[in-house]
């Protein structure tokens, strides 16, 4: 009997290059159940990261940065909102409950609704396309039987996945916060500066403050976005696309129109905000002309160094609450809602698992046949042809440089 089992295992190994195995971090869990695991030992590391982000926010609101930047100016802690980070932590409870109860429920319904369309072959609605769901529902879709667990905090790879999810929340949140702040700030800055000229150095500093204050508010909006992305990712439903590649459905949402626009746009406008504020600090409130940066390399280095510092500070000051909301939501709520979607979808979707088989040698004509290698290339494969091709490359490069840097500037250069 044992010989038969060994023979069958050898046969399977010879037929398959890879077969997906149910690997679970929670040994008590079922093979077809999705689990979110937060190792207790590594939870300390995550808490330490949150405390570091909280300190960056406290560093700003307590005015310590002002004391370092202007050591000769009087420093009064009562003039700064040092208590604001504590308030942010208190009100972060609301986004956490909103994501876990409203956002996750919305994500579950949205995901199941779309997966039903992959069975009935109905076209998705505009809102689903904007979220990133694939337009083609006529392809083959299947639900992975043995899902990979989400491990938070164990090893570099797991921390990388968690950090990516935090950054997704952060960039989307900051993007919306900066846009709202830039729209509202021009109407507030003038009356506020007349009431207290020393309250803000310039309008960019007001925009930075408003961006941080609006963080928890934008997280309330994102409860209809981020849980959808993550539930779609971890449900592990796959689409066999037109190229016959098996692609996880969550990939389309992560790289969809909404995610790209808000995420990239948020990162760019935060960098522009940091650059404008850095320029104003170095020029005592005045804008620095681009021509001045071109003519003064030292000033340019100062501007870009200060921009990078403030860009990192703004990211750090806005990261604490998104980090906390993401950690608590994934740890407490995410597993339950993902498994709910998987159970509901299993009633009407095909179940499958990844297997990579070796091809039959009889079907191979080109592969593993060195006689089929074609190295013919005509004239340019000869020695003279290669020399001429290299010469043409150099000529084209020189023409491009001439058109870009010399043509029209002859009088000034020569």
VEXKOLMI-806216 format. One line per 5 residues: their letters; for each residue x, y, z negated of C-alpha. Coordinates in steps of 0.5 Angstrom, whole numbers, plus 500, padded with zeros to 3 digits. Layout:
VEXKOLMI-806216
A = X:Y:Z | ...
***
This chain:
VEXKOLMI-806216
XXXXX = 500:500:500 | 506:505:498 | 509:503:505 | 503:505:509 | 503:512:505
XXXXX = 510:513:506 | 509:512:514 | 503:516:514 | 507:522:511 | 512:521:516
XXXXX = 508:521:521 | 504:528:519 | 511:531:518 | 513:529:525 | 507:532:528
XXXXX = 506:538:524 | 512:544:523 | 508:547:518 | 501:546:514 | 499:551:509
XXXXX = 499:548:502 | 494:551:496 | 499:554:492 | 496:557:486 | 500:561:480
XXXXX = 494:559:476 | 495:552:475 | 488:551:472 | 484:554:478 | 481:551:484
XXXXX = 485:550:491 | 480:554:495 | 479:560:489 | 483:566:490 | 486:569:483
XXXXX = 489:575:481 | 495:574:476 | 498:579:472 | 504:576:468 | 504:578:461
XXXXX = 512:579:461 | 511:583:467 | 505:588:465 | 511:591:460 | 514:593:467
XXXXX = 508:596:470 | 506:600:463 | 513:603:463 | 512:605:471 | 505:608:469
XXXXX = 509:612:463 | 514:615:467 | 509:617:472 | 505:620:466 | 511:624:464
XXXXX = 513:627:470 | 506:630:470 | 507:632:463 | 513:635:465 | 510:640:470
XXXXX = 503:642:466 | 507:643:460 | 512:648:463 | 518:645:462 | 520:646:469
XXXXX = 519:653:469 | 524:653:463 | 529:650:467 | 528:654:473 | 528:661:469
XXXXX = 532:660:463 | 532:667:461 | 524:668:461 | 520:667:455 | 517:660:454
XXXXX = 511:659:451 | 508:652:451 | 501:655:449 | 501:659:456 | 501:652:460
XXXXX = 496:646:460 | 500:641:457 | 494:637:455 | 491:636:462 | 495:630:463
XXXXX = 491:627:457 | 484:629:460 | 486:626:466 | 487:619:463 | 480:620:459
XXXXX = 476:621:465 | 480:616:469 | 475:611:466 | 470:613:470 | 473:612:477
XXXXX = 475:605:474 | 468:603:473 | 466:606:479 | 471:602:483 | 469:596:479
XXXXX = 462:596:480 | 460:601:485 | 466:601:490 | 467:593:490 | 459:592:491
XXXXX = 459:596:497 | 466:593:499 | 462:586:498 | 456:588:502 | 460:591:508
XXXXX = 465:585:509 | 459:580:508 | 455:584:513 | 461:584:518 | 462:577:518
XXXXX = 455:575:519 | 456:579:526 | 462:575:528 | 457:569:527 | 451:572:531
XXXXX = 456:576:536 | 453:583:534 | 457:589:536 | 459:593:529 | 456:600:528
XXXXX = 460:606:528 | 461:607:521 | 464:600:521 | 469:601:527 | 471:608:523
XXXXX = 473:603:517 | 477:599:522 | 473:593:523 | 475:590:530 | 470:592:535
XXXXX = 470:585:538 | 466:580:535 | 466:575:540 | 472:572:538 | 473:566:534
XXXXX = 473:568:526 | 474:563:521 | 475:563:513 | 482:561:510 | 480:555:506
XXXXX = 486:555:501 | 487:563:500 | 494:566:497 | 493:569:490 | 495:576:489
XXXXX = 501:576:484 | 502:583:480 | 508:584:478 | 512:578:478 | 518:579:483
XXXXX = 520:584:488 | 516:582:493 | 510:582:489 | 511:589:486 | 512:591:493
XXXXX = 505:589:495 | 502:592:489 | 506:599:490 | 504:599:497 | 497:599:495
XXXXX = 498:604:490 | 501:608:495 | 495:607:500 | 491:610:494 | 496:616:493
XXXXX = 496:618:500 | 489:618:502 | 487:621:495 | 493:627:496 | 491:628:503
XXXXX = 484:630:501 | 486:634:495 | 490:638:499 | 485:639:505 | 480:641:500
XXXXX = 485:646:496 | 488:649:502 | 480:651:504 | 479:653:497 | 485:657:495
XXXXX = 485:663:499 | 478:665:496 | 481:664:489 | 488:666:489 | 486:674:490
XXXXX = 482:675:485 | 486:670:480 | 492:674:482 | 489:681:480 | 486:678:474
XXXXX = 493:675:472 | 499:677:476 | 503:672:472 | 499:666:473 | 501:663:479
XXXXX = 508:665:483 | 504:664:490 | 498:661:493 | 502:655:494 | 503:654:487
XXXXX = 496:654:486 | 495:649:491 | 499:644:488 | 495:645:481 | 488:644:485
XXXXX = 491:638:488 | 493:635:482 | 486:637:479 | 482:634:484 | 486:627:484
XXXXX = 480:624:480 | 475:627:484 | 478:624:490 | 478:617:487 | 471:617:486
XXXXX = 470:618:494 | 475:613:495 | 471:608:491 | 468:607:498 | 474:606:502
XXXXX = 480:602:498 | 476:597:495 | 473:595:502 | 480:595:505 | 483:590:499
XXXXX = 477:586:499 | 477:585:507 | 485:583:506 | 484:578:500 | 478:575:503
XXXXX = 483:572:508 | 478:572:514 | 482:571:520 | 480:573:527 | 483:569:533
XXXXX = 484:575:538 | 485:575:545 | 492:573:545 | 491:567:541 | 494:570:535
XXXXX = 491:569:528 | 490:576:525 | 488:577:518 | 482:581:518 | 484:586:513
XXXXX = 490:588:517 | 485:591:522 | 483:596:516 | 489:597:513 | 492:600:520
XXXXX = 485:603:522 | 483:610:524 | 481:612:518 | 487:609:514 | 492:612:519
XXXXX = 489:619:519 | 488:620:512 | 494:617:510 | 499:620:515 | 496:626:515
XXXXX = 496:627:507 | 504:625:507 | 505:631:512 | 501:636:509 | 504:635:502
XXXXX = 511:635:505 | 509:642:509 | 506:644:502 | 513:643:498 | 517:646:504
XXXXX = 513:653:503 | 513:653:496 | 521:651:496 | 522:657:501 | 518:662:497
XXXXX = 522:660:491 | 528:661:494 | 526:668:498 | 523:670:491 | 516:670:494
XXXXX = 517:671:501 | 517:667:507 | 523:665:510 | 523:665:518 | 526:659:522
XXXXX = 531:663:525 | 534:665:519 | 535:658:517 | 538:656:524 | 543:662:523
XXXXX = 545:660:515 | 546:652:514 | 547:654:507 | 540:656:506 | 537:651:510
XXXXX = 541:646:506 | 538:649:500 | 531:650:503 | 531:642:505 | 534:640:498
XXXXX = 529:644:494 | 523:641:499 | 525:634:497 | 525:635:490 | 518:639:490
XXXXX = 516:633:495 | 518:628:490 | 515:632:484 | 508:633:487 | 508:625:489
XXXXX = 510:624:482 | 505:628:479 | 499:626:483 | 501:618:482 | 499:617:475
XXXXX = 492:616:475 | 492:613:482 | 497:608:479 | 492:607:473 | 486:606:477
XXXXX = 489:601:482 | 492:597:476 | 486:596:472 | 481:595:478 | 486:589:481
XXXXX = 487:586:474 | 479:586:472 | 475:587:478 | 478:585:484 | 478:577:483
XXXXX = 471:576:482 | 468:580:488 | 473:577:493 | 471:570:491 | 464:572:491
XXXXX = 465:574:499 | 468:568:500 | 463:564:497 | 457:568:501 | 461:567:507
XXXXX = 463:560:507 | 455:559:508 | 455:561:515 | 462:562:517 | 467:556:519
XXXXX = 472:554:514 | 479:553:517 | 487:552:515 | 493:554:518 | 497:548:521
XXXXX = 503:549:526 | 503:542:531 | 509:540:535 | 508:540:542 | 508:534:546
XXXXX = 514:533:550 | 510:531:557 | 507:538:557 | 514:541:557 | 517:544:563
XXXXX = 521:550:562 | 522:549:554 | 528:545:552 | 530:545:560 | 537:549:561
XXXXX = 536:548:568 | 530:553:568 | 535:559:566 | 535:564:571 | 541:568:571
XXXXX = 540:571:578 | 540:579:578 | 542:581:585 | 547:586:587 | 547:589:580
XXXXX = 549:582:577 | 556:583:580 | 562:586:578 | 561:592:583 | 554:592:581
XXXXX = 555:593:574 | 560:599:575 | 556:602:579 | 550:602:574 | 554:604:568
XXXXX = 556:610:573 | 549:612:574 | 547:611:567 | 553:616:565 | 550:621:571
XXXXX = 543:621:569 | 545:623:562 | 550:628:564 | 544:631:568 | 539:631:562
XXXXX = 544:635:558 | 545:640:564 | 538:641:564 | 537:642:557 | 543:646:554
XXXXX = 546:649:560 | 541:651:566 | 539:658:565 | 544:659:560 | 550:660:564
XXXX = 551:667:563 | 551:667:555 | 555:660:555 | 560:662:561
***
